[in-house]
């Protein structure tokens, strides 16, 4: 069978590409005006239904940070008809779990079910959204759990770094400074009345949307959505609680002291861009080359060349408002300063010179080629449709994604780097052993090193200079 | 019920190949399982199977240094590898017109890895892996739980006594000679399974597999496992360890040895674990979290491992203000009730429906399907099990689950690992 003349030094050429096709999007309104996005898929007999509400953390009061998350978590704690245990048993008898998640922009209630059980499952999902009673005991229990979870995250250097970097990127008093799940102070202050009020004001059809993706025909999808969500009523949600803004310009170097740490969790970043930036595609390609893929500059440098780390990545978190741009990695304590120097070097380098042709081609092909991987599941397609709604993108976006990526030029990559990476405004954060890493960072000469105690963070907000 | 097509055959060199075509999406998953894991490591070389996995991404005779991954990324694919107790797997999903690229890359490192290996690459990946250990284990709350549990649950001469990540000393000791020996011993076509799942044409795929893998020579039969793989399927005497470390909340891990994955009893173990510890309707969640308010969270997992005895582990994270011993007592009470009164018919029904739904959902991805097929072929030489798993589950009875709980899930046979916050008593102020 074997081919004795096989020349293994030749890289096999691609065959004929069968382009991926985004399923046809059906868009209709329910009788109460709620917009529905629906796609019929081939494949397995499962369907995802997702309801997006204007109940994101951006609409909660800063003094009650964590309220949106708590309210979402409480949806399975009892309705006028069912107790929490009955809800869990009924859903699990259909083999499903209803997921509730709360981001800054929206709250979402989500289920993926065998299509044959869909009507029953979605009926319960609608009941959770509109008929939850928030028993006092369940509010107390889940508030207690949320406080304990915050304590646990702060004991974990990765999560601690993720939380603290935002305090130094965004201006005080603006929304993204605080973690969306709140702080011990704000969560402790939340009462059942706050939950009931927030639920009443934000689980409302005004500003909501329904996404249905699966193996079912459009007529059934329409009936399903109308039956479950068409009778839902409510007024407009409260406005967003603030506008994202960066702190004052300049470089900051901060160490969160965790004595005895064998690694430093490093975060380097600054204010990024909103999702509606006209530079979305150039930024995506630029970030892929910088730190968005395994073969990125940062990973080849810090991991494959220096062996400083198991991995490093860079990302722009894009929301309706600008989120953070961050480089994230964990390196052994001894090389913390050296790793930061390499990160800053890469940020400068990509702003100074055009990327090479192979870098450009590889990054474009990677982004365009992996896009269909995210369309294999009903859940994946539902996420793309949710983005259309949340960020107000045109339908053609889902089809045009690959060609838009492939059209980005080296010049556009350079201008995206120059405009959207700002080495002069970096916050450099290391969660690690200050007695060792403090002097390493000092020696870089970027800015005076500010040390805060990890212990202190558990109790109060750290001192800011 | 969806059935996946399965065609299994073997090349002359012993490579087992499974094809499962599905043209729903223009994607193809290529998945290789090598029948080698941390269980095959010799004394003084813990962590080596995993370090070796890293070396497999460092180029081969016709693929320069970092180009394995670069080739896949620029083709629009995603890839990775992973090492576990019993096996090591390598996998990529690509646009279906790049199947040949994946087969070229996988065959080059299966057949022609050693010419590309250098001391410099080994030193670099050793540093990377040591940082992986720091990240996953040493700098992470509860990060060493599996290492401690494995030590507790398996005797020192059992291949599961040590963790996959291994010790820093052993990682330091590994040299190029180890790389070459390990490769020649375990990375042979007759010790591997190759699965293709997705959008390809059967005859063409068979030709490509023969073209790239056909001339790789068969290797020697792999040696028997080191140490003593046979071990009683219950811990002989209860064990307990208490650790103080940088954790915010106390946590207890409670582990049991159970019959290996693939046996009927393991299936009972899996169902019992889920009835007890998975989801909002599970007994432990209801008694300890929702109603009892004794724990922040609970969970359980039956490790699908095959060497001598598998392992079942429950964990309970303490709730602030509640002594962890109180949560531990409540755990035993819940297990006692299941052993005494048996499981309910609805519990078993829910479990079967849940598995049906969860399998359908996760098997939407060609990569998941390919991995499961490789697993069933490597462990049981039974790729068709991807289609019959639910039937096997349906054969589990209430009596079986109850008897299993009674016989295996007892204090006399449990290994218990307790984490307490440094300087703490297990009680944290609320």
HADDOCK unambig.tbl for C-alpha pairs under 7 A between the chains (distance, minus, plus):
assign (segid A and resid 1 and name CA) (segid B and resid 210 and name CA) 6.16 0.50 0.50
assign (segid A and resid 1 and name CA) (segid B and resid 214 and name CA) 6.68 0.50 0.50
assign (segid A and resid 2 and name CA) (segid B and resid 210 and name CA) 5.73 0.50 0.50
assign (segid A and resid 2 and name CA) (segid B and resid 211 and name CA) 5.38 0.50 0.50
assign (segid A and resid 2 and name CA) (segid B and resid 214 and name CA) 4.84 0.50 0.50
assign (segid A and resid 2 and name CA) (segid B and resid 215 and name CA) 5.58 0.50 0.50
assign (segid A and resid 3 and name CA) (segid B and resid 211 and name CA) 5.55 0.50 0.50
assign (segid A and resid 8 and name CA) (segid B and resid 62 and name CA) 6.51 0.50 0.50
assign (segid A and resid 9 and name CA) (segid B and resid 62 and name CA) 5.21 0.50 0.50
assign (segid A and resid 12 and name CA) (segid B and resid 100 and name CA) 6.21 0.50 0.50
assign (segid A and resid 12 and name CA) (segid B and resid 101 and name CA) 5.41 0.50 0.50
assign (segid A and resid 14 and name CA) (segid B and resid 97 and name CA) 5.65 0.50 0.50
assign (segid A and resid 14 and name CA) (segid B and resid 98 and name CA) 5.36 0.50 0.50
assign (segid A and resid 15 and name CA) (segid B and resid 97 and name CA) 4.61 0.50 0.50
assign (segid A and resid 15 and name CA) (segid B and resid 98 and name CA) 6.56 0.50 0.50
assign (segid A and resid 16 and name CA) (segid B and resid 97 and name CA) 5.86 0.50 0.50
assign (segid A and resid 17 and name CA) (segid B and resid 97 and name CA) 5.39 0.50 0.50
assign (segid A and resid 18 and name CA) (segid B and resid 26 and name CA) 5.96 0.50 0.50
assign (segid A and resid 19 and name CA) (segid B and resid 26 and name CA) 6.87 0.50 0.50
assign (segid A and resid 20 and name CA) (segid B and resid 25 and name CA) 6.88 0.50 0.50
assign (segid A and resid 20 and name CA) (segid B and resid 26 and name CA) 6.01 0.50 0.50
assign (segid A and resid 42 and name CA) (segid B and resid 24 and name CA) 6.70 0.50 0.50
assign (segid A and resid 43 and name CA) (segid B and resid 24 and name CA) 6.29 0.50 0.50
assign (segid A and resid 44 and name CA) (segid B and resid 360 and name CA) 6.57 0.50 0.50
assign (segid A and resid 44 and name CA) (segid B and resid 364 and name CA) 6.37 0.50 0.50
assign (segid A and resid 46 and name CA) (segid B and resid 361 and name CA) 6.83 0.50 0.50
assign (segid A and resid 85 and name CA) (segid B and resid 281 and name CA) 6.19 0.50 0.50
assign (segid A and resid 88 and name CA) (segid B and resid 280 and name CA) 5.34 0.50 0.50
assign (segid A and resid 88 and name CA) (segid B and resid 281 and name CA) 5.12 0.50 0.50
assign (segid A and resid 89 and name CA) (segid B and resid 281 and name CA) 5.26 0.50 0.50
assign (segid A and resid 92 and name CA) (segid B and resid 350 and name CA) 5.91 0.50 0.50
assign (segid A and resid 92 and name CA) (segid B and resid 354 and name CA) 6.47 0.50 0.50
assign (segid A and resid 93 and name CA) (segid B and resid 350 and name CA) 4.53 0.50 0.50
assign (segid A and resid 93 and name CA) (segid B and resid 353 and name CA) 6.65 0.50 0.50
assign (segid A and resid 94 and name CA) (segid B and resid 353 and name CA) 6.23 0.50 0.50
assign (segid A and resid 94 and name CA) (segid B and resid 354 and name CA) 6.83 0.50 0.50
assign (segid A and resid 95 and name CA) (segid B and resid 350 and name CA) 6.46 0.50 0.50
assign (segid A and resid 95 and name CA) (segid B and resid 353 and name CA) 4.89 0.50 0.50
assign (segid A and resid 95 and name CA) (segid B and resid 354 and name CA) 3.48 0.50 0.50
assign (segid A and resid 95 and name CA) (segid B and resid 355 and name CA) 6.99 0.50 0.50
assign (segid A and resid 95 and name CA) (segid B and resid 357 and name CA) 5.60 0.50 0.50
assign (segid A and resid 96 and name CA) (segid B and resid 354 and name CA) 6.45 0.50 0.50
assign (segid A and resid 113 and name CA) (segid B and resid 357 and name CA) 6.63 0.50 0.50
assign (segid A and resid 114 and name CA) (segid B and resid 357 and name CA) 5.91 0.50 0.50
assign (segid A and resid 145 and name CA) (segid B and resid 296 and name CA) 6.01 0.50 0.50
assign (segid A and resid 148 and name CA) (segid B and resid 320 and name CA) 6.82 0.50 0.50
assign (segid A and resid 151 and name CA) (segid B and resid 248 and name CA) 6.18 0.50 0.50
assign (segid A and resid 152 and name CA) (segid B and resid 248 and name CA) 5.22 0.50 0.50
assign (segid A and resid 152 and name CA) (segid B and resid 249 and name CA) 6.77 0.50 0.50
assign (segid A and resid 155 and name CA) (segid B and resid 247 and name CA) 6.11 0.50 0.50
assign (segid A and resid 155 and name CA) (segid B and resid 248 and name CA) 5.72 0.50 0.50
assign (segid A and resid 156 and name CA) (segid B and resid 140 and name CA) 6.16 0.50 0.50
assign (segid A and resid 156 and name CA) (segid B and resid 141 and name CA) 6.10 0.50 0.50
assign (segid A and resid 261 and name CA) (segid B and resid 139 and name CA) 6.48 0.50 0.50
assign (segid A and resid 262 and name CA) (segid B and resid 134 and name CA) 6.62 0.50 0.50
assign (segid A and resid 262 and name CA) (segid B and resid 139 and name CA) 6.36 0.50 0.50
assign (segid A and resid 263 and name CA) (segid B and resid 134 and name CA) 6.59 0.50 0.50
assign (segid A and resid 263 and name CA) (segid B and resid 139 and name CA) 6.59 0.50 0.50
assign (segid A and resid 295 and name CA) (segid B and resid 70 and name CA) 5.78 0.50 0.50
assign (segid A and resid 303 and name CA) (segid B and resid 128 and name CA) 6.52 0.50 0.50
assign (segid A and resid 304 and name CA) (segid B and resid 124 and name CA) 6.83 0.50 0.50
assign (segid A and resid 307 and name CA) (segid B and resid 124 and name CA) 5.26 0.50 0.50
assign (segid A and resid 307 and name CA) (segid B and resid 125 and name CA) 6.76 0.50 0.50
assign (segid A and resid 307 and name CA) (segid B and resid 127 and name CA) 5.09 0.50 0.50
assign (segid A and resid 307 and name CA) (segid B and resid 128 and name CA) 5.03 0.50 0.50
assign (segid A and resid 308 and name CA) (segid B and resid 127 and name CA) 6.97 0.50 0.50
assign (segid A and resid 308 and name CA) (segid B and resid 128 and name CA) 6.72 0.50 0.50
assign (segid A and resid 309 and name CA) (segid B and resid 128 and name CA) 5.56 0.50 0.50
assign (segid A and resid 309 and name CA) (segid B and resid 131 and name CA) 5.41 0.50 0.50
assign (segid A and resid 310 and name CA) (segid B and resid 128 and name CA) 4.98 0.50 0.50
assign (segid A and resid 310 and name CA) (segid B and resid 129 and name CA) 6.59 0.50 0.50
assign (segid A and resid 310 and name CA) (segid B and resid 131 and name CA) 5.44 0.50 0.50
assign (segid A and resid 310 and name CA) (segid B and resid 132 and name CA) 5.00 0.50 0.50
assign (segid A and resid 330 and name CA) (segid B and resid 135 and name CA) 6.90 0.50 0.50
assign (segid A and resid 331 and name CA) (segid B and resid 131 and name CA) 6.75 0.50 0.50
assign (segid A and resid 332 and name CA) (segid B and resid 131 and name CA) 6.44 0.50 0.50
assign (segid A and resid 362 and name CA) (segid B and resid 74 and name CA) 4.45 0.50 0.50
assign (segid A and resid 363 and name CA) (segid B and resid 74 and name CA) 6.66 0.50 0.50
assign (segid A and resid 365 and name CA) (segid B and resid 74 and name CA) 5.33 0.50 0.50
assign (segid A and resid 365 and name CA) (segid B and resid 75 and name CA) 6.34 0.50 0.50
assign (segid A and resid 365 and name CA) (segid B and resid 76 and name CA) 5.55 0.50 0.50
assign (segid A and resid 366 and name CA) (segid B and resid 73 and name CA) 5.17 0.50 0.50
assign (segid A and resid 366 and name CA) (segid B and resid 74 and name CA) 4.92 0.50 0.50
assign (segid A and resid 366 and name CA) (segid B and resid 75 and name CA) 6.35 0.50 0.50
assign (segid A and resid 366 and name CA) (segid B and resid 76 and name CA) 4.15 0.50 0.50
assign (segid A and resid 366 and name CA) (segid B and resid 77 and name CA) 6.84 0.50 0.50
assign (segid A and resid 367 and name CA) (segid B and resid 76 and name CA) 6.70 0.50 0.50
assign (segid A and resid 368 and name CA) (segid B and resid 76 and name CA) 6.63 0.50 0.50
assign (segid A and resid 369 and name CA) (segid B and resid 75 and name CA) 6.66 0.50 0.50
assign (segid A and resid 369 and name CA) (segid B and resid 76 and name CA) 3.57 0.50 0.50
assign (segid A and resid 369 and name CA) (segid B and resid 77 and name CA) 6.51 0.50 0.50
assign (segid A and resid 369 and name CA) (segid B and resid 95 and name CA) 6.76 0.50 0.50
assign (segid A and resid 370 and name CA) (segid B and resid 76 and name CA) 4.85 0.50 0.50
assign (segid A and resid 370 and name CA) (segid B and resid 77 and name CA) 5.65 0.50 0.50
assign (segid A and resid 370 and name CA) (segid B and resid 78 and name CA) 6.99 0.50 0.50
assign (segid A and resid 376 and name CA) (segid B and resid 25 and name CA) 6.89 0.50 0.50
assign (segid A and resid 376 and name CA) (segid B and resid 364 and name CA) 6.56 0.50 0.50
assign (segid A and resid 376 and name CA) (segid B and resid 365 and name CA) 6.03 0.50 0.50
assign (segid A and resid 377 and name CA) (segid B and resid 364 and name CA) 5.77 0.50 0.50
assign (segid A and resid 377 and name CA) (segid B and resid 365 and name CA) 6.70 0.50 0.50
